[in-house]
Amino acid sequence: MPLAAGLFSLGLLATVTIFALYAAGYSDTPLWLNLTCMLAPLGLFLGVLFAVSAARRR
């Protein structure tokens, strides 16, 4: 579960960074930053997967 939270947090931070750069006038963001945004859905998916698997074990 900490892995999922960490990935989601990094993805969210990258998303906020892209919005801040766009607000500052930069429209051409680096590819690595755009790809880092994809960590948010991955972390969300892993979090749901961990929660469901923990609930099924009980």
C-alpha positions as CSV (number, residue, x, y, z in Angstrom):
1,M,0.0,0.0,0.0
2,P,2.8,2.5,0.7
3,L,4.1,1.8,-2.9
4,A,0.7,2.7,-4.3
5,A,0.5,5.9,-2.2
6,G,4.0,6.9,-3.3
7,L,3.4,6.4,-7.0
8,F,0.1,8.3,-6.8
9,S,1.7,11.2,-4.9
10,L,4.5,11.4,-7.5
11,G,2.0,11.4,-10.3
12,L,0.0,14.1,-8.7
13,L,3.0,16.2,-8.0
14,A,4.0,15.9,-11.7
15,T,0.5,16.9,-12.7
16,V,0.6,20.0,-10.5
17,T,4.0,20.8,-11.9
18,I,2.7,20.7,-15.5
19,F,-0.2,23.0,-14.6
20,A,2.2,25.4,-12.9
21,L,4.5,25.4,-15.9
22,Y,1.6,26.0,-18.2
23,A,0.4,28.9,-16.1
24,A,3.9,30.4,-16.2
25,G,3.8,30.4,-19.9
26,Y,5.7,27.2,-20.8
27,S,3.8,25.0,-23.2
28,D,6.5,22.6,-24.3
29,T,7.0,20.4,-21.2
30,P,9.6,17.6,-21.2
31,L,8.6,14.1,-22.1
32,W,9.8,12.6,-18.8
33,L,7.5,15.0,-17.0
34,N,4.5,14.0,-19.1
35,L,5.3,10.3,-18.6
36,T,5.6,10.8,-14.8
37,C,2.0,12.0,-14.8
38,M,1.0,8.4,-15.7
39,L,2.2,7.3,-12.2
40,A,-1.0,8.7,-10.7
41,P,-3.4,6.3,-12.4
42,L,-0.9,3.5,-11.8
43,G,-0.8,4.2,-8.1
44,L,-4.6,4.5,-7.9
45,F,-5.0,1.1,-9.6
46,L,-2.4,-0.5,-7.3
47,G,-4.1,1.0,-4.3
48,V,-7.5,-0.4,-5.3
49,L,-5.9,-3.7,-6.1
50,F,-4.2,-3.9,-2.7
51,A,-7.4,-2.8,-0.9
52,V,-9.5,-5.5,-2.7
53,S,-6.9,-8.2,-2.0
54,A,-6.7,-7.3,1.7
55,A,-10.5,-7.4,2.0
56,R,-10.7,-10.8,0.3
57,R,-8.1,-12.2,2.7
58,R,-10.3,-11.5,5.7
